[in-house]
Amino acid sequence: MSDGHDPLRPEQESRKNRRPRDFMVLTLSGVVVLGLMTLSTSAGAVEWVLGAAVLISGALAYYVGSQTLTPPRETLNDLTGAQRPPTPLSDSGLTPLIQSLPFPALIINPDQRLSIANARAMDVFRLSRDTGLLITAAIRQPDLLTAFIRVAKTGAREQLEFSAYDEGQSWMAHMHAGPKAGSVLMILEDTTAVRRAEQARADFLANASHELRTPLTAIAGFIETMRGPAREDKDSWDGFLEIMFQQSERMKRLVADLLSLSRIEFSEHRSPSTQLDLTVLVSGTGLSLQPIAAETGIRILLNQTDTSHFVVADADEMQQVVQNLAGNAIKYSPSGGTVTLSMGQSRTMAEAPGDCGRQIEGASRATLLVPRASAEVPAVWIRVEDHGEGIPARHLPRLGERFYRVDESRGGSIEGTGLGLAIVKHIMARHRGGFMVESLEGTGTAFAVWMPRFQVPLTQ
């Protein structure tokens, strides 16, 4: 409220009082000057009349013009910093703004009823309508309600993180004083990705330390035994050394996979630029795995690899994809079984999952990576299928996670780092491709990847 004091009023009154005086001084001065000029015969009657007209016109111009020197009230306020009472915003004026925001936002009236809520806020809080609801019915998080009441009373800003029901989503609520006294503006920030990344990092460190600690503990234990109780038992040393060698190889594989995964993640944002024939790569990789498969009585069958399929890809990384998928299939296949490597092409990326990932009748399926490439571009796919024990459906969505293994569902304990499928997932992400799995317990499992196909221009 104003106290009635206007800091500009004395100056305005002073200017107003000086105007008549200044007008008279200018007029009389002009008359005196013209009179002296007439007496000295330096000016005649015509010059005297013209001079008087000019001087009187100038005086009148000053008098009239000086009245416009006082600026409008709005301008004076801007110059002096004086504050005008703010014009309150109406709900009808705020509604388009709130509705257009790209994040959840709502305004709560002083009577604790919902004034405005955009569609995103309605989804988060599962609201049935966007106005009129009591805040206690709209928001069911006690901590959030308590914070709202504090902001409504004090007008101070607050931030509070909360989880939205049972969907595993995390949100940060930013609460500010609203346009009306006692009202609150609430804006929500989705922190789900940040919290999941933090959890994934914590899980990764915990799992990596566990995986490294296990072989190190075994090696340290056998060294202690060889230096202590078995110091003179040279016959047992060969067995101890063989176990220590196996554990050191396990650590070596783990470190190699960790470095490989780190390198792939580092370059995941950069798409490859080399053109290659994927058919040649898959055939060569399959043939190189034949000796390993033969040791366990497994046969590798190369299917549909007689047609060239050109892609833009990193050869080493795509070879790693085939090796990891085929290596898993060999490990989880029964002796005397068959691992099938198939290739093909689809008219579009959207059709590729149906062509390469839906071939086991009655199987459960999960998409481990959704491709970033356009659904309309042509695609090429690779499918690796085994005839092992299969994987229970509940495990399928998590198979691309680091260190996630389901050995108990696939024939017992089998050595591995648990990073192979995570590496495949990140490689395919770099190649803008997709990754899926289908499995039927007692029948087998198939992993499939697909990516954009490079269309070789016809030669003239």
N, C-alpha and C positions, 0 to 999 in steps of 0.2 A: 504493500500500500504506500501511496505517496504522502509526504508530510505537508504538501502544499507549497513547498519552497521550490522556485524555479531559478536556477543559477544564471539564466540568461536574461531574466526580466529587468534588472537594473540597467544593463547595457542597452536593451531595447528602449527603455524610457529615456535614457540619455540622448540616444540618436533622435528620437521623436521630438524632444525639446530643442535640439540644436537646429532642426530644419528651417523654421521660420527666421531665426537669427541669421543663419548663413545666407538665406535668400535675400534678406534686406541688405546685408553687408555687400554682397555681390552687385545688387542693383544700384545702391548709392555710390559704390566705388566707380561703377561704369558711368554714372551721371556726372560725377566729379571730373573724371578723366575727359569726357567729352566736352564739359564746360570749359576746362582749361584749354583744350585744343581750339575751341571756338574763339576764346578771348585772344589767343595767340595767333589768330587768323590762319592756323595750319589746317583747319577743317571748315568747310562750308556747310550750308544747311542740309544739302543732300547727304554729305558724308556723316553729318551728325545724326540724321534720321536712321540711316543704314547701320551705323555703329550702335545706336541705342537699341535697334531691333535685334541685332546679333547678341548684345550683352543680355538683354531681357530674356531672349530665347534660351541662352545658355543657363541663366539662373533658374528659369522654369524647368529646363531639362534636368538640372541637378536636383531640384526640389522633388520632382516626380520620380526620378530614377532612384533617389535615396530611399523611397518607400519600399522598393523591392529588395533592399539589402537584407531584410530580415527573412531568412529562409523558412520554408514550411516546417511545421512541428516535426515531421518525420526526419527531415534533413538535420535539424538541430539535434535530435536524439542521436543520429548516427555520428555527428561530429563530436559531441560531448561524451558519448558512451552511455548516456541515460537509457535505461531499459524501459521498453514498452511492455505492457502486460501481454504475455503470450496468448495467442488465439488457441483455445483448446481444440484438439482433433476429435472429430466425431467418429463413431464406430464405422459409419458408412464410408468415411474417407480412408480409414485404415484397412478395411477388409481387402481391397484389391492388392495392397502392399503385402499384407500377411500371406494371402493366397499365392502370390507370385514368388515367395521366397523358396529357394531350392533345398531348404532344410526344415525340419519340423519347428513350428512356432505357434504360440497361442498367447492370448491376453485374457487375464482374469479380472473381473470387475471388483470394486470394493465390497460388494455384497457376496463375494466368494462364489460367484457364478461365472461360467465360461462366457466370455464376450465374443471372441473370435478364435477359431482354430483352423489351420490349413489342412489339406488332405493328408499330408505326411504325419502331422501330429495326431490326427484321428487314427491312422494306422498304428502308430506306436502305442497309444493308450487305448486302442480298440473302442473308440467313442461311437455312439449311435447317432449323434448329431453334433454340429459344430458350434452351437450357441445354447445358452440357457441352463446347461447342466451345472449342478453343484460341484465344486472342486473336489469334495470328498467322494463323489460318485465317479468323477472322471479320472482322478489320480489315486491309485491305491497303494502307493509307496509311502509309509509313515514318515520316513526321513525327508522325502521331497515335500510332503505337506507341511511339516514343521518349518522347513526352510522358507516355503512360500509365505507362511504366516509372519515370519520374521521380516522378510522383505516388504510385505504389505504394511507393516507397522513402522519400520524404520526408514524404508526407501534405500537402504544400503544394498549393494550388489553382492550376490552370492553365487558360488559354483558348487555343484554336488553331482557325484557320479552314482549311477544306479543301474540295475539290470531290469530289462523289460520282460517281465513275466518269465515264462519257461523256455524262451526261444534262444537263450544264450547270447543275447545282444546286450552290449554295454553302451550307455549314453551318458554324456556330460550335460547337465542342465545349467544354463546360464540365465540367472534371474535378475531382472532390473526393475526399477520403478516404472510403472506404466504411464500413459498419457494423463490419467486422472489420479487424483489423490487417493491412495490406498489400493490402486490397481497394480498389477504385476505383469510384465512382459517376460515370457519364458521362451528361450531358444535352445534347441537340443542339438548336440554335436555327437555324431556316431563315432564311438571309440572302440567298436568291436574289433576292427582290423588291428588296431594298436595292441589291444589286450591279447588277442590271439597270437600276434607276433611275439609278444613278450613271453607268453606261455610256451610257444614253440621253441623259442631260444632257450628258455629254462629247461624244457624237456630234452632238447638236443644236447646241452651241456651235461645234464644228468646221465643221459643214455651213453654219450660218448665216453665220459669218465668211467662208467660202469663197464662198458665193453673193453676199454683199455686196461682197467684194473684187473679184470678176470685173468687174462693171459699173463699179466705181469706177476700176479700173486702165484700162479702156478709155476712160473719160471723161478721166482724167488724161493718158493718152497722146495723145489728139486735141487736148487743150488745149495740151500741150507742142508738138505739131506746128504748131498754128496760131500759136503765139507764136514759133516758131523757123523751121524750113525753109519752112513754107507761109505765112509772114507776109504776103508780097506776092501769094500765089496765091489771090486772092479767089474764083476760079471753083471751087476745090476746097472752099471753106468750106461750101457748101450740103450737100454729101455728108457732111462731117464732122459738121455740126450735126444732120443727120438720124440718124446713128448714135448720137450723144450723147443725142439725145432718146429713142431707143429704149432705150438703156441706163438712162436715168433713169426711164423708165416701168417697166422691169423691177425696178429697186430699189424704186419706189413700190409695185408689186404685192407684192413680197416683204415689205416693212415692213407693209403692210396685212394680209397673211395672217398674219404673226407676231403682230400685235396682236389679230387676230380669234381666233387659236388660243389666245393667252394669256387673252383675255376668256372664251372658252368653257370653258377648263379651270378658271378661277377660279370659275365658277358651275355647274360640272358636278354638284356635289352637291345643288343645288337644283332640284327638278322644276318644270317650267313649270305655269302655272295657267290659261292662256287657252284657251277652246274656239274652234275654228275648223273650217271646212269645207276639208279638204285638197284636195278636187277643184277648188275655185275657185282655190286657191293654185297647184296644179300647172298648171292650164290657163293661168292668167295668166302664170306664169313661162315656160312653153313658147312662148306667143305673143310674149313680149318677146325671146326668143332667135331668132325667125324671121329678122329682118334680118341678124344676125351669121351665121347658118347660110347664108343666101342668098348672101352674099359669096363663099363657097367652093363654091357649088352644092350645098349639103346641104339636104335636106328634112326637116322635123321633123313626125313623125306622132304625134298625140295619140290614144291608144287607151283605151277604157273609162273615159272621164272624164265620162260623162253621169249618173252616180249620186253622190249626196252621201256623203262619208265624213268623219264628224266625229271629231276627235281633240282632246286637250288638249296644246297645243304652243305654242312661240314662233314666230310667223309669220315674223319676219326670219330666224331660224336655219333653219327648214324651207325657206324660199325659197333660202337659201344652199346647202342640200343639193342641191336640184334644179338650181340653176345650176352647181354644181361638177361634178355627174355628167353633166349634159347638155353642159356646156362641154367636158369631156374627150372625150365621144363625138363631138362636132363636130370637134374637133382631130384625132382619130385616124380619122376616116371618110374614105374616098376621095371625090374630087369626083364629084358626081352620086349619092352614096349617101343613105341614109335613117337617121335617128336616131328610134327609137320610144320614146315615153314612155307607159308603161302603169300603170294603177292597178287595185286590186281589194281585196277583203276576204276574210279566212279565218276559219273557225269558231274557231280557237284560235291562239295564238302559236306553238305547237308545229308546226302544219300550215303556217304561213306560208312557211317556207323552201322547202318543196316546191312551193307554189303560184307563188312569184315567182322562184325561183332555179334551177329545173331544167327549162329549156325548150329548151336546145341539146343535141341528141343527141350523145353522145360527148365532151362538154366536160369539162374539168377544173374543179373547184370548190374554193373555200376560204371558210370563215367568218371574216370579219375582226373581228366583234364578236358575242359571245354576249349576248342580251338579258337584262336583270335582271328584267324583268317576269315574272309568273307564266305558266307555259306553258298555263294553262287559259283565260286571258282572250281575248276576241275581238280580232282584229288587222286592220290595214289595211296595204297594202304599195304601194311604188312601184318600178318597174323601168325602167331606162334601158339600151337596147341599141343597139349600133352594129354595122356590118358591115365593120369594118376588118380589119387583119392578125391580130388576136388576140394573146394573151399566152402565152408558154411557161408550163407548169404550175409550174416551179420558182420562178417569181417571184410567184405568186398570194398565198401566205401573208404576204408582206412589203409588200403594196400599201398598207396603212394606216399605215406608218411615215413619220415626217417625212423629207422630202427624198428618199425612195426613188422613183426613176424608172426606167422600162424603155423608154426611147425607142428603143433599138436594136432592140427586138423589135416595135415598132409603127410602123414606117415612117420611121425616121430621127430626126434631131434636131428636137424641137418645143419651143417656148418654154413655160416654166411654172416655178412656184416649187417644185414637189414637195410642197406642203403641202395641196393640195385634198382629197385622200382622207383625210388625217389630220384635217382639220377636219370632214369628214363623219362620221368615226368618233366623234369627241368629241361632236358634236351629238347623234348617235343614242344615245350613252351617257347623256347628260343626259335624253333622252326615253325611257330604259329600253327602247330598241329594239335591233334586230339589223342586221347589215351583212354582205353576202356578195358574192362575185364568181364568175362562171363564164365560161370562155373556151375557144375552140377555134381553134388557129392556122389561118389561111386562111379562117375563117368569121366571126369577130367576138367581141365581148365584151359582157357584160351585168353591170351592177351593180344590186343590189336592196337596199332597206332596208324594214324592217317595224317596227311599233310598236303599242301597245295602241289599240284603237278605242274611242271614247267612245260609249256607248249613250244616245242622246237619248231621254228619257222621252216616252211617248205623251201628247199633249194630250187633255184631256177634251172 
